[in-house]
Amino acid sequence: MILIDGDILVYRMGFALENEQEDYVCPWVEGYLNEIQANLRQVLPEASGMDSKIFLSPTGKENFRFSIYPEYKGNRTQPKPKYYDLIRTYLIKVEEAEVTSCQEADDAIGIASAKQSYQGCIVTLDKDLRQIPTTIFNPVKKTLQNIKPEEAIRWFYIQLLWGDISDNIPGVPKIGEIKAHKILDEIQDEVEMFWAVMAEYLYAFQELTAEQVKDMVLRNGRLLKIRHYENELWEFPDTVELWNLEKGRQEIIEERKKKNVGKSKHTGSGSEPGLHQS
Protein backbone atom coordinates (compact mmCIF):
# COMPACT_ATOMS: atom_id res chain seq x y z
CA MET A 1 0.00 0.00 0.00
CA ILE A 2 1.06 3.59 -0.66
CA LEU A 3 0.84 5.58 2.59
CA ILE A 4 0.57 9.33 1.98
CA ASP A 5 1.48 12.00 4.52
CA GLY A 6 -1.49 14.32 4.15
CA ASP A 7 -0.25 16.93 6.64
CA ILE A 8 2.71 17.84 4.47
CA LEU A 9 0.53 17.98 1.36
CA VAL A 10 -2.08 20.25 2.97
CA TYR A 11 0.51 22.86 3.87
CA ARG A 12 2.48 22.56 0.65
CA MET A 13 -0.62 22.78 -1.54
CA GLY A 14 -2.19 25.43 0.67
CA PHE A 15 0.73 27.83 0.39
CA ALA A 16 1.04 27.16 -3.34
CA LEU A 17 -2.60 28.19 -3.82
CA GLU A 18 -2.62 31.31 -1.61
CA ASN A 19 -3.28 33.67 -4.53
CA GLU A 20 -5.72 31.48 -6.46
CA GLN A 21 -9.50 31.68 -6.60
CA GLU A 22 -11.37 29.25 -4.35
CA ASP A 23 -13.05 27.44 -7.26
CA TYR A 24 -9.61 26.51 -8.59
CA VAL A 25 -8.42 24.84 -5.39
CA CYS A 26 -10.09 21.43 -5.34
CA PRO A 27 -9.49 20.61 -9.04
CA TRP A 28 -5.84 21.62 -8.58
CA VAL A 29 -5.50 19.37 -5.52
CA GLU A 30 -6.99 16.45 -7.44
CA GLY A 31 -4.57 17.04 -10.30
CA TYR A 32 -1.59 17.30 -7.96
CA LEU A 33 -2.45 14.01 -6.26
CA ASN A 34 -2.72 12.33 -9.66
CA GLU A 35 0.66 13.79 -10.61
CA ILE A 36 2.25 12.37 -7.46
CA GLN A 37 0.88 8.93 -8.26
CA ALA A 38 2.14 9.13 -11.86
CA ASN A 39 5.60 10.25 -10.77
CA LEU A 40 5.78 7.48 -8.19
CA ARG A 41 4.93 4.85 -10.81
CA GLN A 42 7.80 6.13 -12.95
CA VAL A 43 10.38 5.25 -10.27
CA LEU A 44 8.47 2.38 -8.62
CA PRO A 45 6.52 0.53 -11.34
CA GLU A 46 4.92 -1.90 -8.86
CA ALA A 47 3.11 1.09 -7.29
CA SER A 48 0.59 0.90 -10.13
CA GLY A 49 -0.89 -2.18 -8.46
CA MET A 50 -1.02 -0.74 -4.96
CA ASP A 51 -3.89 0.89 -3.14
CA SER A 52 -3.19 4.24 -1.48
CA LYS A 53 -4.28 5.89 1.75
CA ILE A 54 -3.93 9.51 2.89
CA PHE A 55 -3.47 10.23 6.60
CA LEU A 56 -4.15 13.53 8.39
CA SER A 57 -3.33 14.53 11.96
CA PRO A 58 -6.14 15.76 14.22
CA THR A 59 -6.44 19.51 14.69
CA GLY A 60 -6.03 21.03 18.13
CA LYS A 61 -4.16 19.31 20.96
CA GLU A 62 -5.65 15.83 20.79
CA ASN A 63 -2.19 14.42 19.99
CA PHE A 64 -0.80 12.44 22.97
CA ARG A 65 2.50 14.37 22.81
CA PHE A 66 0.86 17.45 24.34
CA SER A 67 0.19 15.48 27.51
CA ILE A 68 3.89 14.60 27.73
CA TYR A 69 5.16 18.10 26.95
CA PRO A 70 2.66 21.00 26.92
CA GLU A 71 5.19 23.15 25.02
CA TYR A 72 5.15 20.71 22.10
CA LYS A 73 4.86 22.72 18.85
CA GLY A 74 4.65 25.82 21.04
CA ASN A 75 6.95 27.78 18.74
CA ARG A 76 4.61 27.60 15.74
CA THR A 77 3.28 31.09 15.12
CA GLN A 78 2.95 31.08 11.33
CA PRO A 79 -0.69 31.25 10.23
CA LYS A 80 -2.16 28.31 8.39
CA PRO A 81 -2.60 28.53 4.62
CA LYS A 82 -5.64 30.39 3.37
CA TYR A 83 -7.30 27.23 2.04
CA TYR A 84 -6.17 24.90 4.85
CA ASP A 85 -9.69 23.88 5.89
CA LEU A 86 -10.94 23.58 2.32
CA ILE A 87 -8.09 21.27 1.30
CA ARG A 88 -8.48 19.08 4.41
CA THR A 89 -12.22 18.81 3.78
CA TYR A 90 -11.60 17.81 0.17
CA LEU A 91 -9.06 15.14 1.19
CA ILE A 92 -11.45 13.71 3.79
CA LYS A 93 -14.68 13.76 1.77
CA VAL A 94 -13.38 13.05 -1.73
CA GLU A 95 -10.08 11.23 -1.25
CA GLU A 96 -11.29 9.41 1.91
CA ALA A 97 -8.31 10.54 3.97
CA GLU A 98 -8.15 9.13 7.48
CA VAL A 99 -7.96 11.61 10.36
CA THR A 100 -6.00 9.97 13.15
CA SER A 101 -7.13 9.92 16.78
CA CYS A 102 -4.85 10.97 19.67
CA GLN A 103 -1.74 10.67 17.52
CA GLU A 104 -0.19 12.21 14.42
CA ALA A 105 -0.46 11.12 10.83
CA ASP A 106 3.20 10.05 11.05
CA ASP A 107 2.30 7.55 13.80
CA ALA A 108 -0.61 6.11 11.83
CA ILE A 109 1.67 5.77 8.79
CA GLY A 110 4.34 4.02 10.88
CA ILE A 111 1.77 1.61 12.32
CA ALA A 112 0.25 0.90 8.90
CA SER A 113 3.72 0.29 7.43
CA ALA A 114 4.61 -2.13 10.24
CA LYS A 115 1.34 -4.02 9.71
CA GLN A 116 2.34 -4.66 6.11
CA SER A 117 5.87 -5.69 7.16
CA TYR A 118 7.26 -2.35 5.92
CA GLN A 119 6.43 -3.21 2.34
CA GLY A 120 4.86 -0.68 0.00
CA CYS A 121 5.86 2.97 0.08
CA ILE A 122 5.49 6.16 2.12
CA VAL A 123 4.97 9.46 0.30
CA THR A 124 6.33 12.35 2.37
CA LEU A 125 8.78 15.22 2.70
CA ASP A 126 8.95 14.76 6.47
CA LYS A 127 12.38 13.73 7.79
CA ASP A 128 10.76 12.09 10.85
CA LEU A 129 9.46 9.19 8.78
CA ARG A 130 13.01 8.02 8.10
CA GLN A 131 12.47 6.14 11.36
CA ILE A 132 10.39 3.66 9.36
CA PRO A 133 12.42 0.95 7.54
CA THR A 134 10.64 1.09 4.22
CA THR A 135 10.70 2.85 0.84
CA ILE A 136 10.08 6.60 0.97
CA PHE A 137 9.09 8.67 -2.06
CA ASN A 138 9.85 12.39 -2.09
CA PRO A 139 7.08 13.96 -4.24
CA VAL A 140 9.09 17.14 -4.88
CA LYS A 141 12.43 15.60 -5.84
CA LYS A 142 10.63 12.56 -7.33
CA THR A 143 13.17 10.22 -5.73
CA LEU A 144 13.02 7.01 -3.74
CA GLN A 145 14.95 6.29 -0.57
CA ASN A 146 15.17 2.77 0.82
CA ILE A 147 15.58 2.92 4.61
CA LYS A 148 17.31 -0.10 6.15
CA PRO A 149 16.31 -1.19 9.68
CA GLU A 150 19.62 -0.10 11.22
CA GLU A 151 19.33 3.28 9.45
CA ALA A 152 15.83 3.76 10.85
CA ILE A 153 17.04 3.12 14.40
CA ARG A 154 20.05 5.39 13.97
CA TRP A 155 17.87 8.19 12.60
CA PHE A 156 15.79 8.14 15.80
CA TYR A 157 18.91 8.54 17.94
CA ILE A 158 20.23 11.25 15.64
CA GLN A 159 16.98 13.13 16.22
CA LEU A 160 17.28 12.51 19.96
CA LEU A 161 20.65 14.26 19.92
CA TRP A 162 19.63 16.98 17.48
CA GLY A 163 16.09 17.65 18.73
CA ASP A 164 13.43 19.09 16.44
CA ILE A 165 13.20 22.87 16.29
CA SER A 166 10.05 22.80 14.16
CA ASP A 167 8.19 20.86 16.89
CA ASN A 168 9.85 22.72 19.80
CA ILE A 169 11.61 19.57 21.03
CA PRO A 170 14.99 20.39 22.58
CA GLY A 171 18.09 18.34 21.89
CA VAL A 172 21.67 18.68 23.10
CA PRO A 173 22.98 22.25 22.81
CA LYS A 174 25.49 22.81 19.99
CA ILE A 175 24.69 19.45 18.38
CA GLY A 176 23.02 19.72 14.99
CA GLU A 177 22.37 17.15 12.31
CA ILE A 178 25.96 17.00 11.02
CA LYS A 179 27.51 16.57 14.46
CA ALA A 180 24.88 14.01 15.45
CA HIS A 181 25.82 11.97 12.37
CA LYS A 182 29.49 12.16 13.31
CA ILE A 183 28.69 10.82 16.75
CA LEU A 184 26.48 7.94 15.65
CA ASP A 185 27.26 6.95 12.06
CA GLU A 186 29.97 4.44 12.99
CA ILE A 187 27.91 2.79 15.75
CA GLN A 188 25.93 -0.29 14.72
CA ASP A 189 24.44 -1.49 18.00
CA GLU A 190 21.36 0.27 19.42
CA VAL A 191 22.55 0.04 23.01
CA GLU A 192 25.83 1.71 22.01
CA MET A 193 23.83 4.44 20.27
CA PHE A 194 21.79 4.95 23.41
CA TRP A 195 24.87 5.35 25.60
CA ALA A 196 26.48 7.75 23.14
CA VAL A 197 23.36 9.90 23.32
CA MET A 198 23.06 9.64 27.10
CA ALA A 199 26.71 10.68 27.52
CA GLU A 200 26.14 13.84 25.47
CA TYR A 201 23.04 14.77 27.52
CA LEU A 202 24.83 14.15 30.83
CA TYR A 203 27.80 16.24 29.79
CA ALA A 204 25.77 19.09 28.31
CA PHE A 205 23.28 19.43 31.18
CA GLN A 206 25.62 19.43 34.15
CA GLU A 207 23.33 21.85 36.01
CA LEU A 208 20.75 19.05 36.23
CA THR A 209 20.92 15.90 38.33
CA ALA A 210 21.52 12.64 36.51
CA GLU A 211 17.94 11.65 37.33
CA GLN A 212 16.62 14.84 35.72
CA VAL A 213 18.72 14.19 32.62
CA LYS A 214 17.40 10.65 32.43
CA ASP A 215 13.83 11.97 32.59
CA MET A 216 14.63 14.53 29.85
CA VAL A 217 16.01 11.85 27.53
CA LEU A 218 12.94 9.67 28.11
CA ARG A 219 10.58 12.58 27.48
CA ASN A 220 12.35 13.68 24.29
CA GLY A 221 12.46 10.12 23.03
CA ARG A 222 8.73 9.74 23.51
CA LEU A 223 8.10 13.00 21.69
CA LEU A 224 10.34 12.07 18.76
CA LYS A 225 9.56 8.38 18.36
CA ILE A 226 7.27 7.52 15.44
CA ARG A 227 5.02 4.66 16.47
CA HIS A 228 5.29 1.20 14.93
CA TYR A 229 2.37 -0.23 16.90
CA GLU A 230 -0.74 1.13 18.63
CA ASN A 231 -0.16 3.16 21.81
CA GLU A 232 3.62 2.71 21.62
CA LEU A 233 5.66 4.85 24.02
CA TRP A 234 9.43 4.74 23.69
CA GLU A 235 11.38 3.13 26.53
CA PHE A 236 15.11 2.80 27.13
CA PRO A 237 16.60 -0.34 25.53
CA ASP A 238 15.86 -3.41 27.66
CA THR A 239 19.46 -4.25 28.51
CA VAL A 240 20.59 -0.90 29.92
CA GLU A 241 21.01 -0.20 33.63
CA LEU A 242 20.90 3.38 34.82
CA TRP A 243 21.95 3.11 38.44
CA ASN A 244 25.38 4.76 38.06
CA LEU A 245 24.69 7.77 35.83
CA GLU A 246 26.08 10.38 38.21
CA LYS A 247 29.32 8.49 38.66
CA GLY A 248 29.49 7.94 34.92
CA ARG A 249 29.03 11.65 34.27
CA GLN A 250 31.97 12.55 36.50
CA GLU A 251 34.16 10.09 34.65
CA ILE A 252 33.05 11.59 31.32
CA ILE A 253 33.91 15.08 32.54
CA GLU A 254 37.35 14.02 33.74
CA GLU A 255 38.06 12.06 30.57
CA ARG A 256 37.13 15.00 28.36
CA LYS A 257 39.19 17.40 30.43
CA LYS A 258 42.20 15.17 29.89
CA LYS A 259 41.62 15.13 26.16
CA ASN A 260 41.00 18.89 26.12
CA VAL A 261 37.75 18.33 24.26
CA GLY A 262 35.26 21.18 24.00
CA LYS A 263 31.86 21.01 25.60
CA SER A 264 29.51 18.38 24.15
CA LYS A 265 32.16 17.26 21.65
CA HIS A 266 32.15 13.59 20.68
CA THR A 267 35.02 11.47 22.02
CA GLY A 268 34.78 8.86 19.28
CA SER A 269 33.19 6.02 21.25
CA GLY A 270 29.65 5.00 22.01
CA SER A 271 30.70 3.46 25.33
CA GLU A 272 31.72 6.36 27.55
CA PRO A 273 33.73 5.63 30.70
CA GLY A 274 31.53 4.47 33.56
CA LEU A 275 28.31 4.44 31.54
CA HIS A 276 28.09 1.35 29.41
CA GLN A 277 26.31 -1.26 31.49
CA SER A 278 24.65 -4.32 30.04
C-alpha positions in Angstrom: 0.0 0.0 0.0 1.1 3.6 -0.7 0.8 5.6 2.6 0.6 9.3 2.0 1.5 12.0 4.5 -1.5 14.3 4.1 -0.2 16.9 6.6 2.7 17.8 4.5 0.5 18.0 1.4 -2.1 20.2 3.0 0.5 22.9 3.9 2.5 22.6 0.7 -0.6 22.8 -1.5 -2.2 25.4 0.7 0.7 27.8 0.4 1.0 27.2 -3.3 -2.6 28.2 -3.8 -2.6 31.3 -1.6 -3.3 33.7 -4.5 -5.7 31.5 -6.5 -9.5 31.7 -6.6 -11.4 29.2 -4.3 -13.0 27.4 -7.3 -9.6 26.5 -8.6 -8.4 24.8 -5.4 -10.1 21.4 -5.3 -9.5 20.6 -9.0 -5.8 21.6 -8.6 -5.5 19.4 -5.5 -7.0 16.4 -7.4 -4.6 17.0 -10.3 -1.6 17.3 -8.0 -2.4 14.0 -6.3 -2.7 12.3 -9.7 0.7 13.8 -10.6 2.3 12.4 -7.5 0.9 8.9 -8.3 2.1 9.1 -11.9 5.6 10.3 -10.8 5.8 7.5 -8.2 4.9 4.8 -10.8 7.8 6.1 -12.9 10.4 5.2 -10.3 8.5 2.4 -8.6 6.5 0.5 -11.3 4.9 -1.9 -8.9 3.1 1.1 -7.3 0.6 0.9 -10.1 -0.9 -2.2 -8.5 -1.0 -0.7 -5.0 -3.9 0.9 -3.1 -3.2 4.2 -1.5 -4.3 5.9 1.8 -3.9 9.5 2.9 -3.5 10.2 6.6 -4.2 13.5 8.4 -3.3 14.5 12.0 -6.1 15.8 14.2 -6.4 19.5 14.7 -6.0 21.0 18.1 -4.2 19.3 21.0 -5.7 15.8 20.8 -2.2 14.4 20.0 -0.8 12.4 23.0 2.5 14.4 22.8 0.9 17.5 24.3 0.2 15.5 27.5 3.9 14.6 27.7 5.2 18.1 27.0 2.7 21.0 26.9 5.2 23.2 25.0 5.2 20.7 22.1 4.9 22.7 18.8 4.6 25.8 21.0 7.0 27.8 18.7 4.6 27.6 15.7 3.3 31.1 15.1 3.0 31.1 11.3 -0.7 31.3 10.2 -2.2 28.3 8.4 -2.6 28.5 4.6 -5.6 30.4 3.4 -7.3 27.2 2.0 -6.2 24.9 4.8 -9.7 23.9 5.9 -10.9 23.6 2.3 -8.1 21.3 1.3 -8.5 19.1 4.4 -12.2 18.8 3.8 -11.6 17.8 0.2 -9.1 15.1 1.2 -11.5 13.7 3.8 -14.7 13.8 1.8 -13.4 13.0 -1.7 -10.1 11.2 -1.2 -11.3 9.4 1.9 -8.3 10.5 4.0 -8.1 9.1 7.5 -8.0 11.6 10.4 -6.0 10.0 13.2 -7.1 9.9 16.8 -4.8 11.0 19.7 -1.7 10.7 17.5 -0.2 12.2 14.4 -0.5 11.1 10.8 3.2 10.0 11.1 2.3 7.6 13.8 -0.6 6.1 11.8 1.7 5.8 8.8 4.3 4.0 10.9 1.8 1.6 12.3 0.3 0.9 8.9 3.7 0.3 7.4 4.6 -2.1 10.2 1.3 -4.0 9.7 2.3 -4.7 6.1 5.9 -5.7 7.2 7.3 -2.4 5.9 6.4 -3.2 2.3 4.9 -0.7 0.0 5.9 3.0 0.1 5.5 6.2 2.1 5.0 9.5 0.3 6.3 12.3 2.4 8.8 15.2 2.7 8.9 14.8 6.5 12.4 13.7 7.8 10.8 12.1 10.8 9.5 9.2 8.8 13.0 8.0 8.1 12.5 6.1 11.4 10.4 3.7 9.4 12.4 1.0 7.5 10.6 1.1 4.2 10.7 2.8 0.8 10.1 6.6 1.0 9.1 8.7 -2.1 9.8 12.4 -2.1 7.1 14.0 -4.2 9.1 17.1 -4.9 12.4 15.6 -5.8 10.6 12.6 -7.3 13.2 10.2 -5.7 13.0 7.0 -3.7 15.0 6.3 -0.6 15.2 2.8 0.8 15.6 2.9 4.6 17.3 -0.1 6.1 16.3 -1.2 9.7 19.6 -0.1 11.2 19.3 3.3 9.5 15.8 3.8 10.8 17.0 3.1 14.4 20.0 5.4 14.0 17.9 8.2 12.6 15.8 8.1 15.8 18.9 8.5 17.9 20.2 11.3 15.6 17.0 13.1 16.2 17.3 12.5 20.0 20.7 14.3 19.9 19.6 17.0 17.5 16.1 17.7 18.7 13.4 19.1 16.4 13.2 22.9 16.3 10.0 22.8 14.2 8.2 20.9 16.9 9.9 22.7 19.8 11.6 19.6 21.0 15.0 20.4 22.6 18.1 18.3 21.9 21.7 18.7 23.1 23.0 22.3 22.8 25.5 22.8 20.0 24.7 19.5 18.4 23.0 19.7 15.0 22.4 17.1 12.3 26.0 17.0 11.0 27.5 16.6 14.5 24.9 14.0 15.4 25.8 12.0 12.4 29.5 12.2 13.3 28.7 10.8 16.8 26.5 7.9 15.7 27.3 7.0 12.1 30.0 4.4 13.0 27.9 2.8 15.7 25.9 -0.3 14.7 24.4 -1.5 18.0 21.4 0.3 19.4 22.5 0.0 23.0 25.8 1.7 22.0 23.8 4.4 20.3 21.8 5.0 23.4 24.9 5.4 25.6 26.5 7.7 23.1 23.4 9.9 23.3 23.1 9.6 27.1 26.7 10.7 27.5 26.1 13.8 25.5 23.0 14.8 27.5 24.8 14.1 30.8 27.8 16.2 29.8 25.8 19.1 28.3 23.3 19.4 31.2 25.6 19.4 34.2 23.3 21.8 36.0 20.8 19.1 36.2 20.9 15.9 38.3 21.5 12.6 36.5 17.9 11.6 37.3 16.6 14.8 35.7 18.7 14.2 32.6 17.4 10.6 32.4 13.8 12.0 32.6 14.6 14.5 29.9 16.0 11.8 27.5 12.9 9.7 28.1 10.6 12.6 27.5 12.3 13.7 24.3 12.5 10.1 23.0 8.7 9.7 23.5 8.1 13.0 21.7 10.3 12.1 18.8 9.6 8.4 18.4 7.3 7.5 15.4 5.0 4.7 16.5 5.3 1.2 14.9 2.4 -0.2 16.9 -0.7 1.1 18.6 -0.2 3.2 21.8 3.6 2.7 21.6 5.7 4.8 24.0 9.4 4.7 23.7 11.4 3.1 26.5 15.1 2.8 27.1 16.6 -0.3 25.5 15.9 -3.4 27.7 19.5 -4.2 28.5 20.6 -0.9 29.9 21.0 -0.2 33.6 20.9 3.4 34.8 22.0 3.1 38.4 25.4 4.8 38.1 24.7 7.8 35.8 26.1 10.4 38.2 29.3 8.5 38.7 29.5 7.9 34.9 29.0 11.6 34.3 32.0 12.6 36.5 34.2 10.1 34.6 33.1 11.6 31.3 33.9 15.1 32.5 37.3 14.0 33.7 38.1 12.1 30.6 37.1 15.0 28.4 39.2 17.4 30.4 42.2 15.2 29.9 41.6 15.1 26.2 41.0 18.9 26.1 37.7 18.3 24.3 35.3 21.2 24.0 31.9 21.0 25.6 29.5 18.4 24.1 32.2 17.3 21.6 32.2 13.6 20.7 35.0 11.5 22.0 34.8 8.9 19.3 33.2 6.0 21.3 29.6 5.0 22.0 30.7 3.5 25.3 31.7 6.4 27.5 33.7 5.6 30.7 31.5 4.5 33.6 28.3 4.4 31.5 28.1 1.3 29.4 26.3 -1.3 31.5 24.6 -4.3 30.0 
